[in-house]
Amino acid sequence: MSHSAATSASLYARVQGADPEIASLLHAEWRRQEEGIELIASENQASAAVIEAMGSTLTNKYAEGYPGRRYYGGCEHVDRVEEIARDRLKTLFGAESANVQPSSGSQANQAAMLALIPPGATVLAMDLNHGGHLSHGHPKNASGIYYQFVHYGVQPDTERLDYDALRDQALEVKPALLMAGASAYSRTLDFERLAAIAREAGAKFMVDMAHIAGLVAGGQHPSPVPHADVVTMTTHKTLRGPRGGAIVCKKDWIKQVNSAVFPGIQGGPLMHVIAAKAIAFAEALQPSFAEYQARTVRNAAALAGGLQRHGYRLVSGGTDNHLMLVDLRAPGPGITGAEAEAALGRAHITVNKNLIPFDPETPMRASGIRIGTPAITTRGFGEADMETLAAWIDRVLRAPEDADVASEVGKAVRALCARHPIYPDYFA
Ligand SMILES: Cc1ncc(COP(=O)(O)O)c(C=O)c1O
């Protein structure tokens, strides 16, 4: 698949005329994306229509407030855009209410917490070192500064959540809020069970489905929406829309959620991005999107199997979703995640270093890498390509300093990428 972008050539010609320095960087980044294999699990390739909408004149419009209740005039068109985006998001997830204004996933989380609990309240959330996210209570994030976080983690033997242990912890901690969702957890989350634990502990229940929103929309992961008070997401990961956040919730919470987003933590919404979100939600409502999510999961399973056949240990033994965590310690190649990230980068394969549960390394070195298949699946890679990719990754990681290996693999990577262009006519 490729995203055709008929008008972009002229748009970029204008950038070129106005600012050649930035234009050449835009071109270089486009080429980097076209010519490299993108395995960062939180990235994807939005459609050309989504990208066009972000480059529209809606960026000029101030629209503080909500449709029909704005603090500025001239909002009749952006009101419709926001209403359409909200309606499509509700349909996509079968949700009672929606807010499409959060500018990022972190801001969606911040707004959800502001809506659900008072400052200083106790929150039980997934450990950042076991796959959680920094907006789930990192001491330097606003979440960790304004709330009392206690964290749960995976079990040392299974590297999976143990719901009985989590229930015991919740009953002991008695949090005001139980938070679920992760950035680097390769297993299915049992939202029904988590909701029952929250209820029993007297906690509100919030799910951050940033990573799996597309899988949920495409029927490849159970939905948290029937079970959680509030569900946050990013729109740019598996959901394949513009960079941003969104919230769906029970109708009892929408007043608090709306007021937490604006005026709680944001000013004017990014209306050009909301238009792009509306387009992405319409795309996600198509049957082809569910089929794409099924291919993403199949590709992840195939890549995981390929890496295991090359002798790699995967955290928790594999994956149920779009990502996997690879443990690089002996008997693997015995290099750090940082070294692996750099070596694969030289061969035009992009991954990120990642802590593995109970990692003795620092986050900047890490013992593992995180690999995801959403972006390569969008550009049309299939299961047969996963076998090839596993062999290339293995070749590079077994000889991370070998420039010839990097160059040979890099050449093969570019040849495969050339057969799967993403935005072929962007700079045509
Ligand atoms: C689980 C989770 N929540 C929230 C976020 C934050 O999203 P953003 O980068 O848009 O703030 C991420 C980003 O990686 C994430 O993985």
The ligand as an SDF file (V2000), in Angstrom:
LIG
                    3D

 16 16  0  0  0  0  0  0  0  0999 V2000
    0.7470    4.1830   26.9530 C   0  0  0  0  0  0  0  0  0  0  0  0
    1.0830    5.5700   26.4890 C   0  0  0  0  0  0  0  0  0  0  0  0
    0.3910    6.6020   26.9790 N   0  0  0  0  0  0  0  0  0  0  0  0
    0.6550    7.8610   26.6140 C   0  0  0  0  0  0  0  0  0  0  0  0
    1.6390    8.1480   25.7100 C   0  0  0  0  0  0  0  0  0  0  0  0
    1.9580    9.5800   25.4370 C   0  0  0  0  0  0  0  0  0  0  0  0
    1.5970   10.0530   24.2320 O   0  0  0  0  0  0  0  0  0  0  0  0
    2.2120   11.4400   23.7080 P   0  0  0  0  0  0  0  0  0  0  0  0
    3.6050   11.1410   23.2900 O   0  0  0  0  0  0  0  0  0  0  0  0
    1.2870   11.8120   22.5990 O   0  0  0  0  0  0  0  0  0  0  0  0
    2.1480   12.4140   24.8440 O   0  0  0  0  0  0  0  0  0  0  0  0
    2.3780    7.1120   25.1490 C   0  0  0  0  0  0  0  0  0  0  0  0
    3.4460    7.4330   24.1770 C   0  0  0  0  0  0  0  0  0  0  0  0
    4.2930    6.7090   23.8540 O   0  0  0  0  0  0  0  0  0  0  0  0
    2.0960    5.7830   25.5610 C   0  0  0  0  0  0  0  0  0  0  0  0
    2.8100    4.7560   25.0840 O   0  0  0  0  0  0  0  0  0  0  0  0
  1  2  1  0
  2  3  1  0
  2 15  2  0
  3  4  2  0
  4  5  1  0
  5  6  1  0
  5 12  2  0
  6  7  1  0
  7  8  1  0
  8  9  2  0
  8 10  1  0
  8 11  1  0
 12 13  1  0
 12 15  1  0
 13 14  2  0
 15 16  1  0
M  END
$$$$
